[in-house]
Amino acid sequence: MERNQAISSLRSTLEWLGDDVKWLAGEVDPVIEATAIAKAFDDGPAFVAEHIKGYRDARYIGNLWTRRERVARLVGVDDYRDVKHRIIAAVKHPIPPKVVSDAPVHEVVIPHDRLNPFALFPMVQHTHLDGGRFFGSGVHYIGGKWAGGDGASQLSFYRMSFRGNDYASINMIPGGHGDQIASRFHKERIPCTVNLSPPPMVEMMGMGHLNAAVWPTGEDEIGAAGALQGSPVEIVKAKTVDAYAIANAEWTIEGYIVPSERVWETEEAERLGRQGEAMLHPEWARYMGRAYRCRKFEVTAITHRADRPYYYVPRVGTVWVQAPFTCATHYELAQRIAPGLVVDVATYHAMLTSSGVVFQVKKRRRSDEGLQRNILAAAMGVSRGLRMAIAVDEDVDIHQPEDVLWAITSRVNPLTDIVHGMPGGAGQAFQPTDRMAGGRAQASLAAGGIAIDATVPLGAKEHYARARYPVEEVDFTRWFSEAEIRRIRAAQDGYTRFLAASGLL
């Protein structure tokens, strides 16, 4: 099966992935077990749980995005580092969706008077500290005038907490595309569909975050998903609201975002009457999340496939699908400031994907000197709560974090090359340090972050020539068999293997 055909739905994707999917025959409990499997076997195969405790008519899909090589294969590139470039190209050259009249996701329609999301969705509980079982498993699709006009569309994962059979809280990233839409139409009810387990590229666009300062509201994100897919995403008119659903999704929740009404995310938070105190579930900063009073989502209907639809097991930390969006944003930002100066961008698992960025810089002429600092300053300014931005030279492999640490250790003047950002700027409520800085009665305030210029002055490069052994000139098979070489290299630490293969000291 060709990739473009395979990734037009989750079901054909699972077939196409073959042995990279583990099918679980034993029963899985939504409480603790589903997410424990996902966490314990991170960077392993995707998994499908055929039997869910208490939900005989649904199946789980998890860990689809937790391996770099699988993300690259799904996107259609050989090297994971090229995923960010595919995202940039897709956003700039979208393929409009195709409207169909009949869709698998409409095989079963549950009207408003029969809604019971708690009985339908096997919502998970991540830890024993969670404030309950929460929904965070679908891609919100907003289109038309709401998204910015004809051809515009917005896709995003928003955490939701059902507080009743027909309404939930919806928590939007402050300043993001959805937040801007809700603020613009504050007095209206915004029609929307929430699409669970759609075709992979739709889910990928929803899971990733495109910084609104670099990618303004009004982009065609469903079209970008089509470009990543290599064919138009099929959409279908929703049954009860003036919106479209993803035709090949497994489930769709239809309804309205109601910006003017607020809903507490948990019963405990409502009882306390205070934001940011009651526990929620683990958040991207790797701390326990907190519950807030958020906008309301009114549910008008739920539709799904007839044959045991797949429910996505949400887990914060799917870094390999989120990181390319962070990199795409900062790469595009750098190209707008100084075209060609930045040759690559990376972020790391330890940087929480949206809290840090590393720029690989190649200075070409005297006038380039200093532009790396302009880029660092811009990155700190456009990214809410960015904790660290680093610039290194082209001889440093930014995909090897220890090589970046080496550059910081050996090339940074602590008096002049470490710059603190503007303290007191807007931060992230999910980052405890920012939340504590703001205090309960204030918004979360960032401490300012750190920008590190670990580049060498252009005129002093000869003093920083890296020591390198010419390992490529030696035929090691004179002393070792091919099998021995493979075995020795497999046992090497990742950074040691990189240094050994490159000859760098």
LOVEXDO-381348 format. One line per 5 residues: number of its first residue (from 1); for each residue x, y, z of C-alpha. Coordinates in steps of 0.5 Angstrom, whole numbers, plus 500, padded with zeros to 3 digits. Each point is the difference from the previous one (the first is absolute). Example, Ala and Ser with C-alpha at 12.3 -4.5 7.8 and 13.67 -1.06 7.14 Angstrom:
BEGIN
1) 525:491:516; 502:507:498
***
This chain:
BEGIN
1) 500:500:500; 503:507:498; 501:505:506; 495:505:497; 494:495:500
6) 502:497:506; 500:506:505; 493:502:497; 497:497:507; 503:497:506
11) 497:493:498; 504:500:494; 506:503:503; 500:494:506; 500:495:494
16) 506:504:496; 504:500:507; 500:493:500; 505:497:506; 501:507:503
21) 493:499:503; 499:496:506; 493:497:501; 498:499:507; 495:494:501
26) 500:501:508; 495:505:503; 502:507:501; 497:504:506; 499:508:498
31) 502:501:507; 508:500:501; 501:494:495; 499:504:493; 505:505:502
36) 505:496:503; 501:495:494; 501:507:496; 505:502:505; 504:494:501
41) 501:498:493; 501:507:497; 504:500:494; 498:493:499; 494:498:495
46) 494:503:499; 494:496:504; 493:498:499; 496:497:506; 495:496:498
51) 496:499:506; 499:506:505; 497:499:507; 493:503:500; 500:502:492
56) 499:493:496; 498:505:494; 506:504:500; 508:499:499; 506:503:502
61) 505:503:495; 507:503:504; 507:502:499; 499:501:492; 504:506:501
66) 506:498:505; 505:498:495; 504:504:496; 501:495:494; 493:499:500
71) 498:507:500; 505:501:494; 497:494:496; 493:503:501; 502:507:498
76) 503:497:494; 507:502:501; 507:496:501; 503:504:505; 496:502:506
81) 504:507:500; 496:501:493; 493:500:504; 500:507:501; 501:502:493
86) 494:496:498; 496:504:505; 502:507:497; 499:498:493; 493:497:502
91) 498:506:503; 502:504:495; 498:496:494; 493:497:503; 496:495:496
96) 492:502:501; 496:494:503; 495:496:496; 493:501:503; 496:493:499
101) 493:498:502; 500:494:503; 506:498:505; 502:494:505; 500:505:506
106) 492:501:499; 498:492:500; 497:501:507; 497:507:502; 498:501:508
111) 496:506:501; 500:505:505; 495:497:504; 504:493:501; 506:503:501
116) 505:497:505; 507:501:499; 502:496:506; 497:494:498; 503:501:493
121) 507:502:501; 505:496:504; 503:506:503; 507:499:503; 502:501:507
126) 508:501:500; 502:500:507; 497:499:507; 501:508:501; 495:502:494
131) 494:503:501; 496:495:496; 499:497:493; 501:505:495; 499:501:493
136) 506:503:495; 499:495:495; 498:504:494; 501:505:494; 496:506:501
141) 499:503:493; 497:507:499; 499:503:493; 497:505:495; 499:507:503
146) 502:498:507; 507:498:498; 501:506:496; 496:500:494; 499:495:493
151) 506:495:500; 502:501:507; 500:494:505; 502:499:507; 502:493:503
156) 502:499:507; 500:495:506; 497:504:506; 499:496:507; 493:499:502
161) 496:498:506; 493:498:500; 496:503:505; 494:497:498; 497:496:494
166) 499:506:495; 506:505:502; 507:500:502; 506:505:502; 504:502:494
171) 507:502:502; 504:504:494; 507:503:500; 500:507:502; 502:504:494
176) 499:494:495; 496:499:494; 494:498:503; 500:505:506; 501:505:495
181) 493:498:496; 497:499:507; 502:507:502; 497:503:493; 494:497:500
186) 499:500:508; 492:501:500; 499:495:495; 499:492:500; 506:498:495
191) 498:493:497; 505:495:500; 501:492:499; 505:496:505; 503:494:496
196) 503:494:503; 505:496:497; 500:504:493; 505:498:494; 507:501:503
201) 502:506:497; 493:504:502; 502:497:507; 507:503:499; 498:507:498
206) 495:500:506; 506:497:505; 505:505:498; 500:508:502; 501:505:495
211) 502:506:503; 495:506:499; 505:505:499; 504:497:494; 494:496:497
216) 494:505:501; 493:497:501; 497:499:493; 504:495:498; 497:494:497
221) 502:494:504; 496:495:498; 503:502:493; 507:499:503; 497:493:503
226) 499:498:492; 506:503:498; 504:495:505; 495:494:498; 501:502:493
231) 493:500:498; 494:504:502; 497:498:507; 493:498:499; 495:504:505
236) 492:499:500; 495:505:503; 498:499:507; 494:498:502; 498:505:505
241) 504:506:499; 503:504:495; 506:497:499; 504:495:497; 503:493:503
246) 505:496:498; 497:494:496; 505:495:501; 501:501:508; 497:495:505
251) 496:505:504; 497:507:499; 498:504:506; 495:506:497; 499:506:504
256) 501:507:501; 506:504:504; 497:505:504; 505:505:502; 495:504:504
261) 499:495:505; 505:497:505; 500:493:503; 505:497:506; 504:494:497
266) 499:496:506; 495:499:506; 505:502:505; 502:506:496; 493:502:500
271) 500:499:508; 506:504:501; 498:505:496; 507:502:498; 504:499:494
276) 507:496:500; 499:496:506; 496:493:499; 504:495:496; 498:498:493
281) 505:495:497; 507:500:498; 502:506:495; 506:502:495; 504:503:505
286) 501:493:504; 496:502:506; 493:499:502; 495:504:496; 495:505:504
291) 493:501:498; 497:507:498; 494:503:498; 499:500:493; 496:501:494
296) 494:496:499; 499:495:494; 492:498:499; 499:493:497; 495:499:495
301) 501:493:497; 505:494:500; 502:496:494; 504:494:499; 502:494:495
306) 496:494:502; 505:495:500; 504:501:507; 503:507:499; 507:502:503
311) 501:504:505; 506:504:501; 504:499:506; 503:507:502; 506:501:503
316) 504:507:501; 507:499:498; 499:497:492; 506:504:499; 502:498:493
321) 494:502:497; 500:507:504; 507:502:499; 500:501:492; 495:505:501
326) 504:504:505; 506:499:496; 496:502:493; 498:506:504; 507:503:502
331) 503:498:494; 495:504:496; 501:506:505; 507:499:499; 500:500:492
336) 495:507:500; 505:503:505; 507:498:496; 499:495:494; 505:495:500
341) 503:501:506; 497:495:504; 501:493:497; 496:495:505; 496:501:506
346) 499:495:506; 497:499:506; 500:494:505; 496:496:505; 503:503:506
351) 498:507:497; 492:498:500; 500:501:493; 497:507:501; 505:503:505
356) 507:500:496; 503:500:494; 507:500:497; 502:503:493; 505:498:496
361) 504:506:497; 504:501:494; 503:507:500; 502:501:493; 503:507:500
366) 502:506:505; 493:503:499; 497:493:503; 503:501:507; 495:502:505
371) 494:498:496; 500:493:504; 498:504:506; 495:504:497; 497:493:498
376) 501:498:507; 496:506:503; 494:499:495; 499:493:502; 500:502:507
381) 495:505:498; 495:496:496; 500:494:504; 496:501:506; 504:497:506
386) 506:498:496; 505:498:505; 506:499:496; 503:502:493; 507:498:498
391) 504:502:494; 506:495:498; 504:500:493; 500:495:495; 505:496:502
396) 496:498:506; 495:494:499; 493:503:503; 497:493:500; 505:498:505
401) 498:504:507; 507:498:503; 504:503:494; 496:507:501; 502:499:508
406) 507:500:497; 499:506:496; 497:504:506; 506:497:505; 505:502:495
411) 498:506:496; 495:504:505; 503:507:503; 495:500:506; 501:507:501
416) 498:502:493; 497:494:496; 494:498:505; 494:505:500; 494:500:504
421) 493:501:497; 495:505:502; 498:498:507; 492:501:501; 498:498:494
426) 494:495:498; 502:493:502; 496:494:500; 496:498:506; 502:492:499
431) 507:502:502; 500:500:507; 506:505:500; 496:505:496; 493:499:504
436) 504:501:507; 503:507:497; 493:502:498; 497:499:507; 493:497:501
441) 496:507:498; 505:501:494; 501:497:493; 506:496:500; 506:504:499
446) 507:497:496; 506:501:504; 503:503:493; 504:493:498; 507:500:498
451) 503:501:493; 507:497:499; 505:502:494; 505:494:499; 502:502:493
456) 507:502:499; 502:507:498; 501:500:492; 507:503:500; 502:495:505
461) 498:493:497; 507:498:499; 501:500:508; 494:495:501; 502:494:495
466) 497:494:502; 505:494:501; 498:494:496; 503:494:498; 500:497:493
471) 496:494:502; 497:500:492; 507:498:498; 501:494:504; 497:493:498
476) 498:497:506; 498:493:497; 508:499:500; 499:498:508; 493:500:501
481) 494:496:496; 494:503:498; 496:497:505; 505:502:506; 500:507:497
486) 492:500:500; 500:497:507; 505:505:503; 497:506:497; 493:498:503
491) 503:499:507; 502:508:500; 497:505:503; 496:505:495; 505:506:500
496) 506:495:501; 497:497:493; 500:507:497; 507:502:502; 503:493:498
501) 496:500:493; 502:507:499; 507:500:502; 499:506:505; 503:500:507
***
